[in-house]
Amino acid sequence: MSRPSVLLIYTGGTIGMMADARSGALSAMDLEHLEEQVPELARMGIALETVAFERPIDSSDMSPADWVRIARLIAERYERYDGFVVLHGSDTMAYTASALSFLLEGLAKPVILTGSQLPLGTIRTDGKENLLTAIEIAAAKQADGRPMVPEVAIYFEYRLYRGNRTVKVHAERFEAFRSPNWPVLAEAGVHIRYDRAAIGPVRGGPLKLHTTLDDRVGVLWLFPGIQAGWVRATLGAPGLRGVVLATFGSGNGPTDAAFLEALREARERRIVLVNTTQCVGGRVEQGRYQTSRAFVDMGVVSAEDMTVEAAVTKLMFLFGQGLGPEGVAAHFGEPLCGELAPM
Ligand code: ASP
């Protein structure tokens, strides 16, 4: 039997950084050093090939154009590999994973994002285990030869999560991610134990690459005391098409007339407003409390149990499909690739 093949895509992030000998500041190293740091890569029994961003970046610098670039790298090489591993900074990894899940329609092979909190070259690095296990998962097959994880996922600190359900929850701990509204797809201990019921395929059909994202969207985080004037100014940004509201609890917000009027004006200008919760877990239920009644009346769309990361990238994706505001609003609540579970 031939060895499984995996393509490693190196985009940057802490995992591939090296400390400057004098200042100690972290900056990206090149791919050759990556293989030097992890000699185990050669002993995995997996045909590993690598491709890197010509200039590896901190994930805080990732843009929608970079998401499309990663999706294209995968789609153009899709038939040649059994799976894909994307090395990526952890800071915005959940956004990239969400975006990739929308851009790679019909994905039926593993795309596993991983990174680390400490660079590979450091003694206590978490990067080595993350990298080696992510590759193993990307190569894993079921008994009938089909890929074990045919979806975009994040592997970090012994757990595999659905990419578009994941949030970064810790800036320091090795266990930096969680997917509060979806079960962990696999746990790596002595064995890698997969939860087959939780794993995709999440969208059938042949692979179809999408390359257009519309970034004229925003996120508005509510807080007690939020001023209508500030909301109006924010929603008045030129060209704005859609906004993810990060609301309280099960989708609630202030009932202050001026605040609601600022939202209503945006709706009159056909800006799509989407309701996500600031809570890490649980779902939006508009209309359950009086404090979300006005959202229903003005046509705010519920993001159900989606993460903010998935909601904002889904807005970019749907507008990128050429849909108008009414079309985006009508389709937003339909699950595309496991990013939401309607009530
Ligand atoms: N700032 C880094 C990044 O997101 C942190 C990390 O890699 O974990 O690129």
Residues whose N, C-alpha, C, O or C-beta is under 5 A from the ligand:
A	BS01	LIG	G13 T14 I15 I57 D58 S59 S60 H88 G89 S90 D91 T92 G115 S116 Q117
